[in-house]
Amino acid sequence: MSFNLTIALDAMGGDHGIDAVIPGADLALKTMPDLRFLIFGDEGRIRPVLARYPNLRARADVIHTDKAVSNEDKPAVALRTGRQSSMRLAIDAVKQGRADCVVSSGNTGALMAMAKMVLKCLPGIHRPAIASVLPTIARDTVVLDLGANLVCDTEMLTQFAVLGAVYARVVEGIDAPRIGVLNIGTEDMKGGEVLRETASVLSKVKLPGKFIGFVEGDDITKGTADVIVTDGFTGNIALKTAEGVAKMSEFYMRRAFKSSVFAMLGAMLAYRSFKKVKKELDPRYYNGGMFLGLDGICVKSHGGSDHIGFANAIKVAAELAHHGFNDRVAYEIEQLMSQESFFISDLADEESM
């Protein structure tokens, strides 16, 4: 891949900080050799690690700051006291046009608050959503929101459907992505008022994809839909549950393979297949929560991820910037808003009946 982009990196965020960010950037550079990096953080700590990666050193500038946002900082505190932090300066670089996108492993709440304040939302977007791509037995599915908005109204969920569908089209290459709304059942009468109203709206308006109705939790891994829309509370629980099931499955498989001599022999014979399955389900290769709806590309790497996961988060950010994701979103939201009077009047007519 040839992405001629500059990416701002918060080197001080996450559990591993510099030890994940620097080798992660070097790993990303191996598959995207035209990238350049602005690395924000403590130069005295960054330079010795960077010296071990000459290719990266030649394509990176280090901007010093000894201030960082901690995982314990509340968003309001981070906004007030973190103006010179590595996280804030990396976001500022995108706002100033010095970088095409920003990647951080830091405090999710602080990153969202800072990114929303500095970058603002795209015209027509009320709230940004955290989205991520999850593996399924069919093809990858983008799910949003995953924690940015615990309570959502119909308009927000409708906009999330557009955000997810545009991602599926421009990055995943799906011409007519299937859009589903996560619910406790597929029947029209299931779920609360907001979900039913959202389904009614999505069934009427023209979308950059095809609305297929309600989907259930097990549809996430089936690949029933290419885009699954939900509120941040439900989405975050679904994501953490999926991650837990993957870890539990690996634990039971390892324990079974160690249970006897014959099982260990079988494990040796199936080693390559087991390794392939493990990689397909490895959350590091799906790392990178996208803050969709902002007027700038911002990607959150999992705080506990290593350099492999951070490299994938860089890849996600680069793909969004390379494909002009925000320009496409702006166009599709404008198309949606031009239909607003149509579907709102229809809903009013339905409610009065």
URFEN-V12881 format. One record per residue. RES is the residue in three letters. PSI is psi in whole degrees, -180 to 180 (none if undefined). BURIAL is b if it has 9 or more other C-alpha atoms within 8 Angstrom, else e. Layout:
BEGIN
res->[RES | RES]
psi->[PSI | PSI]
burial->[BURIAL | BURIAL]
END
This chain:
BEGIN
res->[MET | SER | PHE | ASN | LEU | THR | ILE | ALA | LEU | ASP | ALA | MET | GLY | GLY | ASP | HIS | GLY | ILE | ASP | ALA | VAL | ILE | PRO | GLY | ALA | ASP | LEU | ALA | LEU | LYS | THR | MET | PRO | ASP | LEU | ARG | PHE | LEU | ILE | PHE | GLY | ASP | GLU | GLY | ARG | ILE | ARG | PRO | VAL | LEU | ALA | ARG | TYR | PRO | ASN | LEU | ARG | ALA | ARG | ALA | ASP | VAL | ILE | HIS | THR | ASP | LYS | ALA | VAL | SER | ASN | GLU | ASP | LYS | PRO | ALA | VAL | ALA | LEU | ARG | THR | GLY | ARG | GLN | SER | SER | MET | ARG | LEU | ALA | ILE | ASP | ALA | VAL | LYS | GLN | GLY | ARG | ALA | ASP | CYS | VAL | VAL | SER | SER | GLY | ASN | THR | GLY | ALA | LEU | MET | ALA | MET | ALA | LYS | MET | VAL | LEU | LYS | CYS | LEU | PRO | GLY | ILE | HIS | ARG | PRO | ALA | ILE | ALA | SER | VAL | LEU | PRO | THR | ILE | ALA | ARG | ASP | THR | VAL | VAL | LEU | ASP | LEU | GLY | ALA | ASN | LEU | VAL | CYS | ASP | THR | GLU | MET | LEU | THR | GLN | PHE | ALA | VAL | LEU | GLY | ALA | VAL | TYR | ALA | ARG | VAL | VAL | GLU | GLY | ILE | ASP | ALA | PRO | ARG | ILE | GLY | VAL | LEU | ASN | ILE | GLY | THR | GLU | ASP | MET | LYS | GLY | GLY | GLU | VAL | LEU | ARG | GLU | THR | ALA | SER | VAL | LEU | SER | LYS | VAL | LYS | LEU | PRO | GLY | LYS | PHE | ILE | GLY | PHE | VAL | GLU | GLY | ASP | ASP | ILE | THR | LYS | GLY | THR | ALA | ASP | VAL | ILE | VAL | THR | ASP | GLY | PHE | THR | GLY | ASN | ILE | ALA | LEU | LYS | THR | ALA | GLU | GLY | VAL | ALA | LYS | MET | SER | GLU | PHE | TYR | MET | ARG | ARG | ALA | PHE | LYS | SER | SER | VAL | PHE | ALA | MET | LEU | GLY | ALA | MET | LEU | ALA | TYR | ARG | SER | PHE | LYS | LYS | VAL | LYS | LYS | GLU | LEU | ASP | PRO | ARG | TYR | TYR | ASN | GLY | GLY | MET | PHE | LEU | GLY | LEU | ASP | GLY | ILE | CYS | VAL | LYS | SER | HIS | GLY | GLY | SER | ASP | HIS | ILE | GLY | PHE | ALA | ASN | ALA | ILE | LYS | VAL | ALA | ALA | GLU | LEU | ALA | HIS | HIS | GLY | PHE | ASN | ASP | ARG | VAL | ALA | TYR | GLU | ILE | GLU | GLN | LEU | MET | SER | GLN | GLU | SER | PHE | PHE | ILE | SER | ASP | LEU | ALA | ASP | GLU | GLU | SER | MET]
psi->[141 | 95 | 108 | 79 | 157 | 128 | 128 | 130 | 130 | 104 | -8 | 1 | 163 | 176 | -31 | -14 | -128 | -36 | -16 | -38 | -49 | -54 | -28 | -44 | -39 | -39 | -42 | -36 | -25 | -33 | -18 | 73 | -12 | 0 | 150 | 155 | 142 | 114 | 118 | 127 | -167 | 106 | -36 | -28 | -31 | -45 | -45 | -36 | -43 | -30 | -22 | -6 | 81 | -36 | -44 | -42 | -35 | -17 | 24 | 143 | 137 | 126 | 117 | 135 | 138 | 11 | 140 | 153 | 127 | 164 | -21 | -13 | 132 | 149 | -43 | -39 | -43 | -40 | -40 | -37 | -7 | 28 | -26 | 16 | 162 | -36 | -51 | -43 | -35 | -40 | -42 | -36 | -35 | -44 | -39 | -6 | 10 | -21 | 153 | -22 | 167 | 143 | 134 | 147 | 7 | -173 | 117 | -46 | -43 | -41 | -44 | -44 | -46 | -45 | -40 | -39 | -41 | -49 | -26 | 172 | 155 | 151 | 131 | -16 | 127 | -44 | 137 | 159 | 149 | 124 | 151 | 156 | 130 | 144 | 149 | 177 | -10 | -89 | 167 | 147 | 135 | 130 | 134 | 144 | 151 | 20 | -5 | -34 | 104 | -32 | 129 | 147 | -180 | -42 | -40 | -47 | -36 | -42 | -37 | -37 | -40 | -45 | -48 | -40 | -40 | -41 | -46 | -34 | -50 | -29 | -47 | -15 | 28 | 116 | -45 | 77 | 140 | 127 | 126 | 153 | 125 | 130 | 179 | 2 | 166 | -10 | 149 | -31 | -4 | 155 | 174 | 179 | -41 | -42 | -42 | -40 | -39 | -44 | -39 | -44 | -49 | -27 | -15 | -40 | 159 | 126 | 161 | 47 | -169 | 121 | 125 | 2 | -158 | 146 | 157 | 175 | -40 | -13 | -20 | -47 | -18 | -24 | 27 | -36 | 153 | -23 | 127 | 124 | 134 | 172 | 164 | -30 | -53 | -41 | -40 | -40 | -43 | -42 | -49 | -35 | -44 | -42 | -40 | -40 | -39 | -44 | -40 | -41 | -43 | -41 | -47 | -36 | -44 | -43 | -40 | -41 | -19 | 4 | -22 | 170 | -42 | -37 | -40 | -36 | -43 | -37 | -39 | -41 | -32 | 13 | -48 | -40 | -42 | -41 | -39 | -44 | -42 | -42 | -39 | -28 | -1 | 118 | -20 | -31 | -2 | 17 | 145 | 88 | 121 | 130 | 85 | 140 | -10 | 154 | 59 | 150 | 122 | 127 | 134 | 117 | 145 | 134 | -30 | 4 | 151 | -165 | -30 | -46 | -41 | -37 | -39 | -35 | -39 | -42 | -43 | -47 | -43 | -40 | -41 | -46 | -43 | -39 | 4 | 43 | -48 | -34 | -40 | -39 | -45 | -42 | -47 | -36 | -39 | -41 | -40 | -47 | -27 | -17 | -2 | -47 | -32 | -54 | -27 | -41 | -36 | -41 | -41 | -39 | -40 | -43 | -29 | -12 | none]
burial->[e | e | b | e | b | b | b | b | b | b | b | b | b | b | e | b | b | b | b | b | b | b | b | b | b | b | b | b | b | e | e | b | b | b | b | b | b | b | b | b | b | b | b | e | e | b | e | e | b | b | e | e | b | e | e | b | b | e | b | b | e | b | b | e | b | b | b | b | b | e | e | e | b | e | b | e | b | b | b | e | e | b | b | e | b | b | b | b | b | b | b | b | b | b | b | e | e | e | b | b | b | b | b | b | b | b | b | e | b | b | b | b | b | b | b | b | e | b | b | b | b | b | e | b | b | e | e | b | b | b | b | b | b | b | b | b | e | e | e | b | b | b | b | b | b | b | b | b | b | b | e | b | e | b | e | b | b | b | b | b | b | b | b | b | b | b | b | b | b | b | b | e | e | e | e | e | b | b | b | b | b | b | b | b | b | b | e | e | e | b | b | e | e | e | b | b | b | b | b | e | b | b | e | e | b | e | b | b | b | b | b | e | b | b | b | b | b | e | b | b | b | b | b | b | b | b | b | b | b | b | b | b | b | b | b | b | e | b | b | e | e | e | b | e | e | b | e | e | e | b | e | e | e | e | e | e | b | b | e | e | e | e | b | b | e | b | b | e | e | e | e | e | e | e | e | e | e | b | e | e | e | e | e | b | b | b | b | b | b | b | b | b | b | b | b | b | b | b | b | b | b | b | b | e | b | b | b | b | b | b | b | b | b | b | b | b | b | b | b | b | b | b | e | e | b | b | e | b | b | b | e | b | b | b | e | b | e | e | b | e | e | e | b | e | e | e | b | e | e | e | e | e | e]
END
